[in-house]
Amino acid sequence: MIRLSRDIFNKILEHARGSYPHECCGVLVGSVAGGKRVLDACPTDNLNRERANDRYEIDPAQLLRIEKDTRAKGLEVLGFYHSHPDHPPRPSEFDRERGWPEYSYIIVSVRNGVDTVLKSWTFTEDDEPFGEEEVVVED
């Protein structure tokens, strides 16, 4: 289970809608003490210019900066988010190949630039498929 506030939920959705028809991407920052809780969603640039409509690549310099800031605050990177323009919020084979165990992967489906569905996925072993992770949005 992964928890996030309504404000962070909306921040992710707005980033996904604003990036349409390209994939957006970002980093989920928070804490696992008492359960996985997202305390911030940090948007990053999608460096994949050739296939931005169906692939993302987080800028390594931005990721490094976010990781340093996160550690300085006593928090940790919980995972990542990205969008699937005009496709379901399920991980692609590409997503699975590039994923790391234990992280949460929130995927937002954006249809025609407006309708959105958000789901989270995770796995624990390198050779296992993604499993859906319950998302709890708190007011």
C-alpha positions in Angstrom: 0.0 0.0 0.0 1.1 3.5 -0.8 -0.4 6.6 0.7 -0.4 10.2 -0.6 -2.3 13.4 0.1 -5.0 14.7 -2.3 -2.6 17.6 -3.1 0.2 15.3 -4.2 -2.3 13.1 -6.1 -3.5 16.2 -8.0 0.1 17.4 -8.6 0.9 14.1 -10.3 -2.3 14.2 -12.4 -1.7 17.8 -13.4 1.9 17.0 -14.5 0.6 14.1 -16.6 -2.1 16.1 -18.3 0.2 19.0 -18.9 2.8 16.8 -20.6 0.2 15.1 -22.9 0.7 13.8 -25.6 4.2 12.9 -24.2 5.0 10.9 -21.1 5.8 12.8 -17.9 8.1 11.5 -15.2 9.0 12.2 -11.7 10.3 11.0 -8.3 8.2 9.9 -5.3 9.7 11.1 -2.0 8.6 10.1 1.4 8.9 7.7 4.3 8.3 4.0 5.0 8.0 4.4 8.8 4.5 3.4 9.6 3.8 2.4 6.0 4.8 3.8 2.7 3.8 7.5 2.5 4.6 9.9 -0.3 5.3 13.4 1.1 6.3 14.9 -2.3 6.2 14.2 -6.0 9.2 15.8 -7.7 8.6 16.4 -11.5 11.6 15.7 -13.7 12.4 16.3 -17.4 11.8 13.4 -19.8 15.1 13.2 -21.7 13.7 10.8 -24.2 12.9 13.0 -27.2 12.7 10.4 -29.9 9.9 8.4 -28.3 8.5 10.8 -25.7 5.0 9.6 -26.5 5.7 6.1 -25.1 9.0 6.2 -23.2 10.5 8.2 -20.5 14.0 8.8 -19.2 14.6 10.7 -16.0 17.4 13.2 -16.1 20.2 11.7 -14.0 21.4 15.1 -12.8 17.9 15.9 -11.5 17.6 12.5 -9.9 20.9 12.9 -8.1 19.8 16.4 -6.8 16.5 15.0 -5.6 18.2 12.0 -3.9 20.6 14.4 -2.1 17.8 16.8 -1.0 15.7 13.8 0.1 18.5 12.3 2.3 19.2 15.7 3.8 15.6 15.9 4.9 15.7 12.4 6.5 13.4 11.0 3.8 13.9 8.5 1.0 13.1 7.9 -2.7 10.0 5.6 -2.6 9.7 5.2 -6.4 8.8 7.0 -9.5 5.8 8.1 -11.5 5.2 8.5 -15.2 2.2 8.8 -17.6 0.9 6.6 -20.4 -0.7 8.9 -23.0 -3.7 7.2 -24.5 -2.8 3.8 -23.0 -3.9 2.0 -19.8 -2.0 2.6 -16.5 -0.4 -0.8 -16.6 3.4 -1.3 -16.8 4.8 -2.0 -20.2 7.6 -4.6 -20.9 9.9 -1.6 -21.1 8.8 -0.4 -17.7 9.4 -3.8 -16.2 12.9 -4.2 -17.8 14.0 -0.8 -16.3 12.3 -1.2 -12.9 14.0 -1.8 -9.6 12.7 -4.1 -6.8 10.9 -2.6 -3.8 10.2 0.8 -5.5 6.7 2.0 -6.3 5.8 2.9 -9.8 2.8 5.1 -10.2 1.5 5.1 -13.8 -1.1 7.7 -14.9 -3.2 7.0 -18.0 -4.2 10.2 -19.8 -6.8 9.9 -22.5 -7.2 12.8 -25.0 -5.3 15.0 -22.6 -8.0 15.1 -19.9 -9.3 11.8 -18.5 -6.9 10.2 -16.0 -6.6 7.0 -14.1 -3.7 6.4 -11.6 -2.4 3.0 -10.4 0.7 1.9 -8.6 2.8 -1.1 -9.2 5.7 -2.8 -7.4 7.7 -6.1 -7.3 10.2 -7.5 -4.8 12.3 -10.0 -6.8 14.2 -9.3 -10.1 12.5 -12.1 -12.0 8.9 -11.5 -10.9 6.2 -9.4 -12.7 4.8 -6.2 -11.3 1.9 -6.5 -8.9 -0.6 -3.8 -8.4 -0.2 -1.8 -5.2 -3.1 -0.3 -3.4 -3.2 3.6 -3.6 -4.8 5.4 -0.7 -5.5 9.1 -1.3 -5.9 11.0 2.0 -7.7 14.3 2.3 
